Amino acid sequence: MSLVQLLLPQFIHEFGLTRKTLVRVPFDKIAFQPHPKSMTMLALAGHIAHVPSWANFALRTPSLD
């Protein structure tokens, strides 16, 4: 079994959770900050949307420190 075949079910599961989270972001409150030192809701949503792309980077990089 290849690495892709092993990781694909996990990626699909995580993508579903990511989508579920992003759908719940209230667009009328994108400037909301959960904490004064926190990013805005829009920045947090962007961060969550970007996380799945890390898998590509991690799999293509020979070593990570």
Secondary structure per residue as TSV (DSSP state, phi and psi in degrees):
chain	resnum	aa	ss	phi	psi
A	1	M	-	360.0	132.6
A	2	S	-	-78.8	164.6
A	3	L	H	-61.2	-38.8
A	4	V	H	-61.9	-44.2
A	5	Q	H	-64.3	-32.3
A	6	L	H	-73.8	-39.0
A	7	L	H	-89.3	-21.4
A	8	L	H	-58.2	-45.9
A	9	P	H	-59.9	-39.1
A	10	Q	H	-65.8	-41.7
A	11	F	H	-63.3	-43.4
A	12	I	H	-62.3	-42.2
A	13	H	H	-61.6	-49.0
A	14	E	H	-64.7	-37.9
A	15	F	H	-63.1	-38.4
A	16	G	H	-62.6	-41.8
A	17	L	H	-67.4	-38.4
A	18	T	H	-62.3	-46.2
A	19	R	H	-60.9	-44.1
A	20	K	H	-60.3	-39.8
A	21	T	H	-67.8	-46.0
A	22	L	H	-67.3	-32.5
A	23	V	H	-64.0	-27.3
A	24	R	T	-85.3	-3.3
A	25	V	S	-71.2	120.0
A	26	P	-	-76.5	114.5
A	27	F	G	-68.7	-16.7
A	28	D	G	-83.8	-3.0
A	29	K	G	-130.2	36.8
A	30	I	T	-70.6	-15.6
A	31	A	T	-88.3	-5.1
A	32	F	-	-63.0	137.7
A	33	Q	-	-118.0	120.4
A	34	P	S	-59.9	-26.1
A	35	H	S	-147.3	147.3
A	36	P	T	-54.9	-30.0
A	37	K	T	-91.9	1.2
A	38	S	S	-87.6	162.7
A	39	M	-	-72.8	165.1
A	40	T	-	-70.8	165.7
A	41	M	H	-59.9	-37.1
A	42	L	H	-64.4	-43.9
A	43	A	H	-66.5	-39.0
A	44	L	H	-64.8	-41.8
A	45	A	H	-63.9	-40.2
A	46	G	H	-63.4	-38.6
A	47	H	H	-63.1	-46.3
A	48	I	H	-63.3	-39.2
A	49	A	H	-67.1	-28.4
A	50	H	H	-84.0	-21.8
A	51	V	T	-55.1	-43.2
A	52	P	T	-58.6	-26.1
A	53	S	H	-70.6	-15.9
A	54	W	H	-65.6	-28.6
A	55	A	H	-60.0	-43.6
A	56	N	H	-59.5	-46.5
A	57	F	H	-61.9	-46.8
A	58	A	H	-63.8	-38.5
A	59	L	H	-75.8	-25.8
A	60	R	H	-93.9	-10.0
A	61	T	S	-93.0	126.6
A	62	P	S	-60.9	-36.5
A	63	S	-	-151.2	146.7
A	64	L	-	-122.9	140.2
A	65	D	-	-106.4	360.0
